[in-house]
Amino acid sequence: MLLRALVAFFLLALTSLAQAQSIETSVGALRVETMAKGLKTPWGFAFLPDGGVLITERGGNMKRLTPDGQVTAISGVPKVHAQGQGGLLDVLVPRDFAQTRHVFLSYAKKQRGGSGTAVARARLSEDGHRLTDLTVIFEMTPGSSGGRHFGSRIVEARDGTLFVTIGERGDRPSAQDLSCHNGSIVRITKSGAAPADNPFAATTGARPEIWSYGHRNPQGAALDAQGRLWAVEHGAKGGDEINRIRRGANYGWPVIAFGRHYTGGAIGEGTAKPGMEQPAFYWDPSIAPSGMAIYSGKLWPEWRGHILVGSLKFDHIARLSGTPLKQRETIRSARTKRVRDIREAPDGTLWFLSEDQGALYRMSPGG
């Protein structure tokens, strides 16, 4: 009986430990809780006003974490081209959701000649179980073969327009070609149109949706407290970058870069060239960055304005701050495996998706 009781106590302790753990950081011990598990290759998530969370799975499914902790499936998701890095990718709940119930999804869409990054708008039903009135509002032109570099983060600007990151799809020279969307960050309205004040809206031969170009594969993006857009993108072998995104700017890929090709060969013309932007920060060796958040300081004032980036390669969250931007801390635990996305919740807690663990976690004060 005593042995049985000891075993039961041990199992209970393990279960409790599995549900909530602590992680040591520069602001003390943080509590890390499992909010959703059993996810299959999760990619993005977004908070709903009722306290629920929408979660995408790259294979083409979408889940809803209810306010009471249940994970349910959502029907009506667009058909995706799930190949390589492609599939169902980011999700955005806009600020006017309470009035429209609109959500926006980015995904790899089958196209003539291959596939490309697309954005769809849909209405979430009142019960949260299905998407209706699905409309494709944007898709990159032209289609490209292969399953690499879809980019795909969506960010709502302060004026209600949408920024969407797009990788060069493995076609390096296309990132310098304004006649296609490859390797660009686009700015569109919520109906998919190109705003008239976009930098290339009146440029003959250019895609009017393009806001910036010369990107390799930006998989994280966020606004800072001033409403300015920042993005993090994958380099090749070395040279992952954080960039402050400016209207009409050229970020250099593949003409300039701080990394090398995977074969070891040099990339382009070096690390700098007139007319091309320098990164605010770069990693060498590469960390394979994905989602990013810029923290408000709500719960941890010491981190106000700091950039948090998930690492797919080294299984941690990088914290950066300062001018010039520097990495200040590596936040790592058994749960930070292939951090695909990280976001600040309305209450100031930090949530992140582990692709490897198939789980959504929340970091809050207290160990």
N, C-alpha and C positions, 0 to 999 in steps of 0.2 A: 504493500500500500504506500509506504514511504517513497519507494522508488518510483511508483506510478505518479505520485503527487509531484515529485521532483521533476520528472519528465514533462508533466503537464505545465508546470511553472516555467520550465525552460522554453517550451514551445510557445507559450504565451508571451514570454519576453522577446523571443525572436520575432513573433508576429508584430508586436508593438514597435520593435526596432525597425522592421521593414516598412512600417507605415510612416514613421517620422524619425528623421536622423538630424544631426547637426553638422555644420560645416564651419570651420574657423576662417574668418576673414579679417580685414583691417578694421572693420567696425564691430568686431566681436563675433561670437557664435551666432549663426543663423539657423533657424529651424527649416528643414527641408521636408516637405510633405508630398506624398503621392496623391495627385488629384484625379488622374485617370491612367489606367494601364490596359494592356492588351491591345494597343494600337499597332497597326501594321505600316511601317515606314511612314511615320507622321512627318508632315512638312511645314505646315503653318497653323496658326490659331488666332482667334480674335474674340474679344469680350463682348457679350451682349448686355444691354442695360439692365436686364432682370437678374444678373449675376451668373448667367450661363456662359458657356464658352463653345464656339464653333472650332472644330479641328479637321484639317484635311489629311488624308492618307494618299500618298503618291500613286498608289494603284488605281485610284478613281473613286474612293469612298469618302463620305463626309460624316463626321460624328458630332453629336451635341452633348456636352457635359451639362447636365441640368443643375440648377441651384442646390438641389438636395444630393448631388453626387452621383447620379446615374449617368451612364453613357449609352446614348441611343443613336440609331442610324437615321440619316436624313435622305429621303428619296428625291429624285428630280435633278440630280447632279449631271452636268454635261458629260457627254462621252469624251474620254480623254485618250491620247496616244501615249500609252504607258510603255515607253522604250528608254532604256538607259536612265538618264537623269530626268526624263520627261514624265509627265503624268498630271495628276491634280496637285497644284502647288499652293499658292497663297490664297488667303481669304481676308477680306476687309469688311468690317462693319462701320459704315460711315456715321458721321455725327447726326445726320437727320434720320437715322434708322427708326426712331419712335414714330415719325410721321409717315415714312414710306415703307418700312420693313424691307428695304433693299439691302442686299449683300452683293459683294463683288468677288469673283473668283478668277484667278489666273491659272492657266493650264496649257499643256502641250496639245495642240489641235492638229489633227490630220489635215494636210494640205496637198495640193498638187506639187509633186517634186519632193515630198517629205512631210515635215511637220514644222510648226512654229508656235511661238508664245501667243496666246489669245487671252482676252478678258471677257467674261460674261457677267451680266447683271441679272439677278433673280430676286423674287420676293419670298421671304421666309414665312411660312404659314403661321397663324396665331398659336397653334399648338406646338410649333417648332419641329414638326416631323417631316416636312417636305418643302422643296423649292418649287415655285410656280413662276409663270411668265418669264421663262429663261430667254435672254436675248444676248447674242454675241455682239458686243459693242466695238471690239477692236481685235484685229489679228495682224501679226507682223507680216511684212511683204519683203521679199518673196519667201516661199517655203524652202526649207533646207533639209538635206538628208542627214541621217545620223541622230544620235540620242544625247548630244552634249550641249551644254551651255545655253539653257533657256532663261537664265536670270530669274525673273518672275516675282519679285516683291512689289506690292502695291502700297502706296502711301497717299493719304488724303492731305492735300495742301490746305493752308488756312482759308484760301478762297473757294474751296470745294472742288477744285480740279484734282485729277488723279495723276500721280507719278507712277510709272511702271518700268521696272528694270528689265532689260533684255540682253542676253548674252550674244556673242557673235556666232554661236552655233558651230564653232570649230572652224569657221571660215575667217581666218585672221584678217586678210586685207579688207573684208567687208566692213570692219569696224571704223574705217576711214572713209566710207562711201555713204554720202548723205542721201543717195537715191534708194537706200534700203534701210530697214530698221535694225539690222544686225548690229550688236555692240553699242546700243544706245540706251538712254533713259528717255522715255517719251512722256509727254504731258497731254492729257486728254480731258474732256469734260465727262460728266457722268453718263452722257449719251454716246460717247466715243468720238466726238468731233475734236478737231485740232483748234485750240483757242487762237484767235487772231493775233494775240501778242506773243505767240511762240517765236523763237529766234529765227526759224527758217520758213515761217509760214508764207513769206513772199519770195522765197528763193527758188528760181526756176530749177526743176529737176530734183529738188530735195523733198524728203518726206516731211510734211508740215507738222507732224506730231513730235518730231525730235526736239528734245530739250538740251541734251548733251550727248557726246559721242566719243569714240575711242576707248570704249570699255571692253574688257574681256568677258567676264561673267559675274556681274554684280548680284549677289544673293542676299544682301541685307541692305535695308534702307530705313531711315527715320528722320523726323524733324527735330531740331533743337528748340530751346525755349524761345528763340527769336523767329521760329518758323522757317529756318533755313534747312535745306535738304542735305543729308550726308548719306554716303553709300559705302559699303565694303564689298570688295570683289576679289575673286580668285586670280592669283597670278599663275604663272607656269611653275617652274621649279624655283621657288623663291619669288618674292615680289608681290605677295598679297597686299592689297592697298586699302586704306581708308581715304576717301576723297570728300571734300566739301564741294557739292555739286553746284556749279554756276551756269547761268543761262547762256547757251550757245558755246560752252567751253569744250575743248578737245582734250581728252585725257590720255592720248598718246598711243594706245595699243593699236597695232603691234610695232609702231615705229620706235617708241621708247618704252623701257621696262626695267625694273630692278631685279628681275629674275633671269633664268635661262630656260631654253627648251628642255624637255625631259630627256632628250638625247645628250644634253650637255652643251649644245651649241649656243652661240650668242643670239640674242633677239634684237632685230632692228638696228638702229644707229647708235645705241647707247642709252643713257639714263635721262638725258635732257635734250630739248630742242626748242628753239623759239616758237611761240604760238601754242605750245602744249603745256598742260598743267602738270605740276609736281604733286605727288600725293601728300596728304597731311601726315601720313605715317605708312610705313610698309614693314612687312615681316619677311625675314630671311633667316632661317628656313621658313617655308610656308606653314601656316597652321590650318589651312583649308577653312576659311571663315564662312559662316552662313548668316543666320539672323543677327540683328543688332537692335539695341535700344539705347536711348539717351535719357538718363535718369533725372527725374524732377527734383529729387532730394526730399520727398515727402516724409519718408520714414528714416532715411539716413542722410541728413544734411551734408555730411562729409563727402557724399558722392554726387552732389548736385551738379548737373551738366556733364557728368562722366559718361563715357561711351562703353557699353558692354557688348561684347562680340562672342558668339559661340564658335568653338573650334570643333570641326569634324575629325581632324587628324589626331590632335593631342588630347582630346577629351577634357576640355576645361572651358571656362568662361574668362575671357581676357577683359580687364578693366583698364581704360586709358583716360588720361586727362592732361590738361596743361597746354601751353603754347611755347614752344612747339609741342605737339601731341606726343606723349610717351606712354608706354605700357607700365602701369603701376603695380598690377597685381594679377596673379593667376588663381582663379577660384576653381578648385578641383575637389571632387568627391567621387564615390562609387557610382553616383547618379548622373554625373556630367559626361556621359558617354555619347559621342557624336551629337553635340548640341546643335540642333538644326534651326531652332528659333528661340528668341528670348524677347519678352515684352513686359512692360510695367502695367500692372492692373490698376483700376481706378482708385484702390485704397493704398497704393504705393508699394505693395508687395511685388516681387519679381517672379515671374513664371517662365519656365523654359521647357522645351520639348527635347527629349532624348530619343534620337532615331534608333540607337542601338538597344535601349531599354524598352522602347515602344511605350513610353510613358510621358505624361505631363506632370511637372513638379511645380511647387510653389515655395519660394524662399521668403521667410518672414522673421521678425525680430525674435531672439531667444533661442537657446540651444536645446 
